[in-house]
Amino acid sequence: MKDIIIVGGGLAGLTAGMYSKRAGLDTLLFEKMFTGGQASTTNMIENYPGFDDPISGPDFAMKIENHARKFGLEIQYDEIISLELEGDIKKVFIENKEYQAKAVILAMGAEPKKLGLDREDEFRGRGVSYCATCDGAFYRDKDVAVIGGGDTAAEDAMFLAQYANKVYLVHRRDTLRATRILADRVVASKKIEKVWDSTVEAILGEDHVTGIRVVNVKTGEKRVINLDGIFIAIGVRPNSELIKGIITMSEAGYVLTNDSMETNIPGVFAAGDLRQKPLLQLITAAADGAIAAYSAQKYIIEAFGE
């Protein structure tokens, strides 16, 4: 029996684990892939307080994990199959094993959205990528495209410009939604060609991506762009399938909580990008994790008299 089980090893989950262990609670964190979440796939982080020099996403994630382990946080790499969250004792199931806890913190984060085009899944790993920092080095001196207009798209375009021969940035509007400093860098870059007012209509190629066909949303004009890879950066969707029908969520699948990170089920809390909130950023994920841990501790004291 654990005091707290945390589901997800991104910044929210790791911070929750850190605060839980500091409070003396027996805490176990489950992560199915690698800790750090989306932060670990980010090229450069320059807006997290205390890091006055930019730090790479993987290095940042490693620092946070090491910090959590310093307090004794137990991290187990397993995929959770199902959850039973009603009642005083929460049950977490992995393959052939059951774990129990007095409280659960859900921190499964979010993952990149897809364009929904034919052959998109087929070409994944063969010219289609959702992580520029993971795959950018494979496209040295080649032509690539980034799809999107937010912060991630702008960061990806700048990162890829270090490797690629040319970067096309395809956006459905004629201005970027990215923060001003990122947008200005993209506009100023001579290696990035901006393809405004356009969407991708088709991914071209046989065994590997050889190009895309884009259509101008204002004129209807179509254009084929020959390239070697495309990086899709059009937003994220919450990883909430595991708790669908159990936890109250928004129409988009984000978990609804109050300011104390409490869900509709007593003893179950949510934190990070999984949660409905106005700003999905590392700093808000960390804050969510700290609050969730505090609220879980308070719940355990009140519910179990400990």
Sequence and secondary structure as in RCSB ss.txt:
>XXXX:A:sequence
MKDIIIVGGGLAGLTAGMYSKRAGLDTLLFEKMFTGGQASTTNMIENYPGFDDPISGPDFAMKIENHARKFGLEI
QYDEIISLELEGDIKKVFIENKEYQAKAVILAMGAEPKKLGLDREDEFRGRGVSYCATCDGAFYRDKDVAVIGGG
DTAAEDAMFLAQYANKVYLVHRRDTLRATRILADRVVASKKIEKVWDSTVEAILGEDHVTGIRVVNVKTGEKRVI
NLDGIFIAIGVRPNSELIKGIITMSEAGYVLTNDSMETNIPGVFAAGDLRQKPLLQLITAAADGAIAAYSAQKYI
IEAFGE
>XXXX:A:secstr
 EEEEEE  SHHHHHHHHHHHHTT  EEEEESS TTGGGGG SEE  STT  S EEHHHHHHHHHHHHHHTT EE
EE    EEE SSSSEEEEETTEEEEEEEEEE   EEE     TTTTTTBTTTEES HHHHGGGGTTSEEEEE  S
HHHHHHHHHHTTT SEEEEE SSSS  S HHHHHHHHH TTEEEETTEEEEEEEESSSEEEEEEEETTT  EEEE
E SEEEE S EEE  GGGTTTS B TTS B   TT B SSTTEEE GGGB  S   HHHHHHHHHHHHHHHHHHH
HHHH  
